[in-house]
Amino acid sequence: MISVVMPSYNSAPFVTEAIQSVLDQTFPYFELLVCDDGSQDGTQDIVAAFARRDGRVRLLQHSFRSVSLNCNAAVEQARFPWIARLDADDLMVPERLEWQIRAAGRAPEVVLWGGYAHLINRRGKVLRTARSGPTTQAEYQRLRRTGEMIVVQGPSVTFRRDLFLALGGYDRRFDSAEDLEFLSRIAEHGPVRVLPRAVTHYRIHGASITAGRAARQHRLFRYIEARNHARLDGRREESLEVFLVRLDAAPPTDWVVDHVREMSLQHYRNASVHAAEGRIAHAALAAGLAVLLGPRISLGRIAGRVSRAILRRCRDIAARLRGLAGEAPTLKIGE
């Protein structure tokens, strides 16, 4: 049995499709908790209508103004031992819950399962597939040994409720990176794995652009990795507050370099969102600013995307050629 936790805030344009993607699951033994954080755009009315038609849907109304606290309250009220996360603007592929619950049965030592994600735009068009996270036990162990931050697509994760509660849930200080911060903690208590297939459609749209969000995430990610290394080395770890104060107190040259890098990351993210929304001129401007501020990082990411796109295109062409070869008539000797 699985409890699906779906945080929402002013999600009316997308929440109907998100809920329906859960109701259409091939694995029927679930409850869906839509935890709304004070929407004022009709989201709660939409969810309430679903709840009246299907007893598996529950609307929880909060006013935390915090993704972390909103989700924590929902997990506390969940009835089942596994929690599947999905945001109110994203979609599950129909087999997601079935795939992940079967994987949990085959490998009960794994404490969190994830998967790949198709990135889609506002209209649902697939842009590319995000592949991250350890697909094998060996890869998980390598990441733990090196202290690298384990990255799993947030709307794809399914984790043990008991461990989530025992660890205190999401930390509200990490809002915008709360999922990866929690991931770093739960990974200390058992393996984390992802299925090497897309289980989620992760929507990128205009509301995804938040001034300074990428910059703040970059600082939080740096802290998570620093904490990982401190724990591996047996050193006393700094608190988040002390770490951020130390970053701000760095020499002016270091501060400028970090700030420019963070702004480059923000513009790179904005370029991706603008491109998804079809605003090509805005995307080009944001990409140009990203390259100007951080040429090495931005050009490396762009080159990676281009190379992956070319590789996917080559695979598609090869598959078509194999299909054509299979359809061609086989000539016998003498014909």
ABEGO torsion letter per residue (X at the ends): XBBBBBBBBGAAAAAAAAAAAAAABABABBBBBBBBAGBAAGAAAAAAAAAAABAABBBBBBAAGBAAAAAAAAAAABABABBBBBBAABBBBAAAAAAAAAAAAABAABABBBBBBBBBBAAGBBABBBBBEBABAAAAAAAAAAGBBBBBBAAABBBBAAAAAAAGEBBAAABGAAAAAAAAAAAAAEBBBBBBBBABBBBBBAAABBBGAAAAAAAAAAAAAAAAAAAAAGBBBBBAAAAAAAAAABBAAAAAAAAAAAAAAAAAAAAAAAAAAGBAAAAAAAAAAAAAABAAAAAAAAAAAAAAAAAAAAAAAAAAAAAAAAABBBBBBGX
